[in-house]
């Protein structure tokens, strides 16, 4: 929807628009109804996103009960990496993908947005170059998050996040990569860049990118992963909007997580500290170099394409308020802040 121009209103409502006192009553009413309709539509998406986050937490707790109350399953969870990784994959699908797909399909009926967005990219070359750009943004996010964690420690706070032991068995390593890299890349991109970002795009791509990145950050539930997720989410959302497909973001998400797995495997397998340092830093330098070259190539291939601007009658602050200031979203944020607080302690 485009913002009406003064000339359009004058033409539609005749001389009333030029008389002292402003627009004709009907024009004022139309503008008021459009503004209210836009706020209501954004609020509906925010409510749906909030309910999905609440469902994520509730389902995690419900589906964890068998492990808590069954001694056999509790022992398997503790002793078997295979069981742990299979359970992790199941939880990713059951607690993230399913609630967001249900919410996304509801929003698809209301807005007509293509929440799956899995068509081939509009420009194959641009999509290819978007992958190193996305990885570069992830690396930048990682460095900035490191600075944030360091800053928190300097003022007396220790930030932690859920930790996984590095598997040594080849079968467990395959399952580990599936659980950490493959399933999250598919589930989280479909949930966030599909089910949340796509319905919001009619209110401007940048607003949609920022709002969906906030949800992506909140879902991580700790102050080590959340800042990174927000920065990476901006990059992944931008790539999705520019390329016209979820696939480049899914690939970036997968490679970023797989890279973390590779670092863990190298650290566990290479006992010589000097050799380990050379391999890890060489790998990181290669990623940075490829990211810089790919980013340059991406912006050359971009050919002036830009995210779709907002054509709404309400401003950014009003859109943000409509998205966030509703009961389900506020409850979701309080719950996730409580969970996040569990990973913060005094030094």
C-alpha positions as CSV (number, residue, x, y, z in Angstrom):
1,X,0.0,0.0,0.0
2,X,1.3,3.4,-1.0
3,X,1.1,6.6,1.1
4,X,-1.6,8.9,-0.6
5,X,-0.3,12.1,-2.1
6,X,-1.9,15.4,-1.4
7,X,-2.8,15.7,-5.1
8,X,-4.5,12.4,-5.1
9,X,-6.7,13.4,-2.1
10,X,-7.5,16.8,-3.7
11,X,-8.6,15.1,-6.9
12,X,-10.7,12.6,-5.0
13,X,-12.3,14.9,-2.5
14,X,-12.4,18.1,-4.7
15,X,-12.0,21.6,-3.2
16,X,-12.6,20.4,0.4
17,X,-8.9,19.4,0.7
18,X,-7.8,23.0,-0.1
19,X,-10.2,24.8,2.2
20,X,-9.2,26.1,5.6
21,X,-9.6,23.3,8.1
22,X,-7.8,20.6,6.1
23,X,-9.0,17.4,4.5
24,X,-12.7,16.6,4.0
25,X,-14.1,14.4,6.8
26,X,-14.2,11.4,4.4
27,X,-10.5,11.8,3.6
28,X,-9.6,12.1,7.3
29,X,-11.6,9.0,8.0
30,X,-9.9,7.0,5.2
31,X,-6.5,8.0,6.5
32,X,-7.4,7.1,10.0
33,X,-8.8,3.7,8.9
34,X,-5.7,2.9,6.9
35,X,-3.4,3.7,9.8
36,X,-5.5,1.7,12.2
37,X,-5.7,-1.2,9.8
38,X,-1.9,-1.3,9.4
39,X,-1.3,-1.2,13.1
40,X,-3.9,-4.0,13.6
41,X,-2.3,-6.2,10.9
42,X,1.2,-5.7,12.4
43,X,-0.1,-6.4,15.8
44,X,-1.7,-9.6,14.6
45,X,1.7,-10.8,13.3
46,X,3.4,-9.8,16.6
47,X,0.7,-11.7,18.6
48,X,1.3,-14.8,16.4
49,X,5.1,-14.5,16.8
50,X,4.7,-14.1,20.6
51,X,2.4,-17.2,20.8
52,X,5.0,-19.2,18.7
53,X,7.8,-18.2,21.2
54,X,5.6,-19.2,24.2
55,X,4.7,-22.5,22.4
56,X,8.5,-23.1,21.9
57,X,9.1,-22.8,25.7
58,X,6.0,-24.8,26.7
59,X,6.7,-27.6,24.3
60,X,10.4,-27.8,25.4
61,X,9.3,-28.3,29.0
62,X,6.5,-30.8,28.1
63,X,8.6,-32.9,25.8
64,X,11.4,-33.0,28.3
65,X,9.2,-34.6,31.0
66,X,9.8,-38.2,29.9
67,X,13.5,-37.7,30.2
68,X,13.1,-36.1,33.6
69,X,10.8,-38.8,35.1
70,X,12.1,-41.9,33.4
71,X,15.3,-43.2,34.9
72,X,16.1,-45.2,31.8
73,X,15.7,-42.2,29.5
74,X,17.5,-39.9,32.0
75,X,20.5,-42.3,32.0
76,X,20.5,-42.5,28.1
77,X,20.4,-38.7,28.0
78,X,23.4,-38.5,30.3
79,X,25.5,-41.4,28.8
80,X,24.6,-41.7,25.1
81,X,25.7,-39.0,22.7
82,X,23.6,-40.7,20.0
83,X,20.4,-40.4,22.0
84,X,21.2,-36.8,22.9
85,X,21.8,-35.7,19.3
86,X,18.7,-37.5,18.0
87,X,16.7,-35.9,20.8
88,X,18.2,-32.5,20.0
89,X,17.1,-32.9,16.3
90,X,13.6,-34.0,17.4
91,X,13.3,-31.0,19.7
92,X,14.3,-28.5,17.0
93,X,11.6,-29.8,14.7
94,X,8.9,-30.2,17.4
95,X,9.5,-27.0,19.4
96,X,10.6,-24.5,16.8
97,X,9.5,-25.6,13.3
98,X,6.0,-27.0,14.1
99,X,4.7,-24.0,16.1
100,X,6.1,-21.5,13.7
101,X,4.8,-23.4,10.6
102,X,1.3,-23.4,12.3
103,X,1.6,-19.7,13.0
104,X,3.0,-19.0,9.6
105,X,0.1,-20.8,7.8
106,X,-2.3,-18.8,9.8
107,X,-0.6,-15.6,8.7
108,X,-0.4,-16.8,5.1
109,X,-4.2,-17.1,5.1
110,X,-4.5,-13.6,6.6
111,X,-1.9,-11.9,4.5
112,X,-1.3,-14.0,1.4
113,X,2.4,-14.1,2.1
114,X,4.5,-17.0,0.8
115,X,5.9,-18.2,4.1
116,X,7.9,-21.1,2.5
117,X,9.6,-18.9,-0.1
118,X,11.6,-21.9,-1.4
119,X,11.7,-21.0,-5.0
120,X,15.0,-20.7,-6.8
121,X,16.7,-17.3,-6.3
122,X,15.8,-14.6,-8.9
123,X,19.5,-14.1,-9.8
124,X,21.7,-17.2,-9.5
125,X,25.0,-15.3,-9.6
126,X,23.8,-12.8,-6.9
127,X,22.6,-15.7,-4.7
128,X,26.0,-17.4,-5.0
129,X,27.9,-14.2,-4.0
130,X,25.4,-13.7,-1.2
131,X,26.7,-16.8,0.6
132,X,30.3,-15.5,1.4
133,X,28.7,-12.1,2.2
134,X,26.4,-13.8,4.7
135,X,29.4,-15.7,6.2
136,X,31.3,-12.5,6.6
137,X,28.4,-10.9,8.4
138,X,28.3,-14.0,10.7
139,X,32.0,-13.6,11.4
140,X,31.6,-9.9,12.2
141,X,28.7,-10.8,14.5
142,X,30.9,-13.3,16.2
143,X,33.7,-10.8,16.8
144,X,31.2,-8.2,18.1
145,X,29.6,-10.8,20.4
146,X,33.1,-11.6,21.7
147,X,33.6,-7.9,22.5
148,X,30.2,-7.8,24.3
149,X,31.1,-10.8,26.4
150,X,34.4,-9.3,27.3
151,X,32.8,-6.0,28.2
152,X,30.3,-7.8,30.4
153,X,33.2,-9.6,32.2
154,X,34.9,-6.2,32.8
155,X,31.9,-4.9,34.7
156,X,31.6,-8.1,36.8
157,X,29.2,-10.4,34.8
158,X,29.9,-13.8,33.5
159,X,27.9,-14.9,30.5
160,X,27.4,-18.5,29.6
161,X,25.4,-20.6,27.1
162,X,24.3,-24.2,26.8
163,X,27.4,-26.3,26.1
164,X,27.8,-29.6,24.2
165,X,30.6,-32.0,24.5
166,X,32.5,-32.7,21.3
167,X,31.9,-36.2,20.1
168,X,34.8,-38.4,19.1
169,X,33.0,-41.3,17.3
170,X,32.4,-40.8,13.6
171,X,28.7,-41.8,13.8
172,X,28.2,-39.3,16.7
173,X,30.0,-36.6,14.7
174,X,27.6,-37.1,11.8
175,X,24.7,-36.9,14.1
176,X,26.3,-33.8,15.8
177,X,26.6,-32.0,12.5
178,X,23.0,-32.9,11.6
179,X,21.8,-31.7,15.0
180,X,23.8,-28.5,15.1
181,X,24.1,-27.5,11.5
182,X,21.6,-29.2,9.2
183,X,18.3,-29.3,11.1
184,X,18.7,-25.8,12.7
185,X,19.5,-24.2,9.3
186,X,16.3,-25.6,7.8
187,X,14.0,-25.3,10.9
188,X,15.1,-21.8,11.9
189,X,15.2,-20.2,8.5
190,X,11.7,-21.6,7.6
191,X,10.4,-20.4,11.0
192,X,12.0,-16.9,11.2
193,X,12.9,-15.8,7.6
194,X,9.8,-17.6,6.3
195,X,6.9,-17.5,8.7
196,X,7.7,-14.2,10.4
197,X,9.7,-12.1,8.0
198,X,7.6,-12.7,4.9
199,X,4.2,-11.6,6.3
200,X,6.0,-8.4,7.7
201,X,7.5,-7.4,4.3
202,X,4.5,-5.5,3.2
203,X,5.4,-3.0,5.9
204,X,8.9,-2.5,4.6
205,X,11.8,-5.0,4.2
206,X,14.0,-3.2,6.8
207,X,11.3,-3.3,9.4
208,X,10.6,-7.0,8.6
209,X,14.3,-7.8,8.8
210,X,14.8,-6.1,12.2
211,X,11.6,-7.5,13.7
212,X,12.3,-11.1,12.6
213,X,15.9,-10.7,13.8
214,X,14.7,-9.7,17.3
215,X,12.6,-12.9,17.4
216,X,15.6,-14.9,16.2
217,X,17.8,-13.5,19.0
218,X,15.1,-13.9,21.7
219,X,14.7,-17.6,20.8
220,X,18.4,-18.3,21.7
221,X,17.8,-17.5,25.3
222,X,21.3,-16.4,26.4
223,X,23.5,-13.3,26.0
224,X,26.2,-15.1,24.2
225,X,24.1,-16.4,21.3
226,X,21.4,-13.7,21.2
227,X,23.6,-10.8,20.1
228,X,25.2,-12.9,17.4
229,X,21.8,-14.2,16.3
230,X,20.5,-10.6,16.0
231,X,23.4,-9.5,13.8
232,X,23.4,-12.7,11.8
233,X,19.6,-12.4,11.5
234,X,19.9,-9.0,9.9
235,X,22.4,-10.4,7.3
236,X,20.2,-13.5,6.6
237,X,17.1,-11.4,6.3
238,X,18.7,-9.0,3.9
239,X,20.0,-11.9,1.8
240,X,16.5,-13.5,1.7
241,X,14.9,-10.2,0.6
242,X,17.4,-9.4,-2.1
243,X,17.7,-12.9,-3.6
244,X,14.0,-13.7,-3.4
245,X,14.6,-17.1,-1.7
246,X,15.3,-18.8,1.6
247,X,17.9,-21.1,0.1
248,X,21.0,-18.8,0.2
249,X,20.2,-18.0,3.9
250,X,19.8,-21.7,4.7
251,X,23.2,-22.5,3.1
252,X,24.8,-19.6,5.0
253,X,23.2,-20.8,8.3
254,X,24.4,-24.4,7.6
255,X,28.0,-23.4,6.7
256,X,28.3,-21.1,9.7
257,X,27.2,-23.8,12.1
258,X,29.2,-26.5,10.4
259,X,32.3,-24.3,10.6
260,X,31.8,-24.2,14.4
261,X,31.6,-28.0,14.4
262,X,34.8,-28.2,12.4
263,X,36.6,-25.9,14.8
264,X,35.5,-28.2,17.7
265,X,36.7,-31.3,15.9
266,X,40.1,-29.7,15.0
267,X,40.5,-28.6,18.6
268,X,39.7,-32.1,19.9
269,X,41.8,-34.0,17.3
270,X,44.9,-31.9,16.8
271,X,46.9,-32.1,20.1
272,X,49.9,-30.1,18.9
273,X,49.0,-26.5,20.0
274,X,51.1,-24.8,17.3
275,X,49.6,-26.9,14.5
276,X,46.1,-26.4,15.9
277,X,46.7,-22.6,16.0
278,X,47.9,-22.6,12.3
279,X,45.0,-24.7,11.1
280,X,42.3,-22.7,13.0
281,X,43.7,-19.3,12.1
282,X,44.3,-20.4,8.5
283,X,40.7,-21.6,8.2
284,X,39.4,-18.3,9.7
285,X,41.6,-16.2,7.4
286,X,40.3,-18.2,4.4
287,X,36.7,-17.5,5.5
288,X,37.5,-13.8,6.0
289,X,39.2,-13.5,2.6
290,X,36.4,-15.4,0.8
291,X,33.9,-13.2,2.6
292,X,35.5,-10.0,1.5
293,X,35.9,-11.1,-2.1
294,X,32.3,-12.4,-2.2
295,X,30.9,-9.3,-0.6
296,X,32.6,-7.1,-3.2
297,X,31.3,-9.4,-6.0
298,X,27.8,-9.3,-4.4
299,X,27.6,-5.5,-4.4
300,X,28.8,-5.4,-8.0
301,X,26.2,-7.9,-9.1
302,X,23.6,-6.1,-7.0
303,X,23.1,-3.6,-9.8
304,X,21.2,-1.1,-7.6
305,X,18.7,-3.6,-6.2
306,X,17.5,-2.4,-2.7
307,X,15.2,-3.9,0.0
308,X,11.6,-3.0,-0.7
309,X,10.8,0.3,1.1
310,X,7.9,0.9,3.4
311,X,4.7,2.2,1.7
312,X,2.7,2.4,5.0
313,X,1.2,5.4,6.5
314,X,2.6,4.6,10.0
315,X,6.2,5.3,11.1
316,X,8.8,2.9,12.3
317,X,8.2,3.5,16.0
318,X,4.5,2.8,15.5
319,X,5.2,-0.4,13.7
320,X,7.6,-1.5,16.4
321,X,5.1,-0.7,19.1
322,X,2.3,-2.6,17.3
323,X,4.6,-5.7,16.9
324,X,6.0,-5.7,20.4
325,X,3.3,-4.1,22.7
326,X,0.8,-6.9,22.8
327,X,0.1,-9.4,25.5
328,X,1.5,-12.6,23.9
329,X,4.7,-10.9,22.8
330,X,5.2,-9.2,26.2
331,X,4.7,-12.6,28.0
332,X,7.1,-14.2,25.5
333,X,9.8,-11.6,26.1
334,X,9.4,-11.9,29.9
335,X,9.7,-15.7,29.7
336,X,12.8,-15.5,27.5
337,X,14.4,-12.8,29.7
338,X,13.9,-15.1,32.7
339,X,15.6,-18.0,30.8
340,X,18.4,-15.7,29.7
341,X,19.0,-14.6,33.3
342,X,19.9,-18.2,34.2
343,X,23.0,-17.8,32.0
344,X,24.2,-14.6,33.7
345,X,26.2,-14.7,37.0
346,X,28.4,-12.4,38.9
347,X,32.2,-12.9,38.4
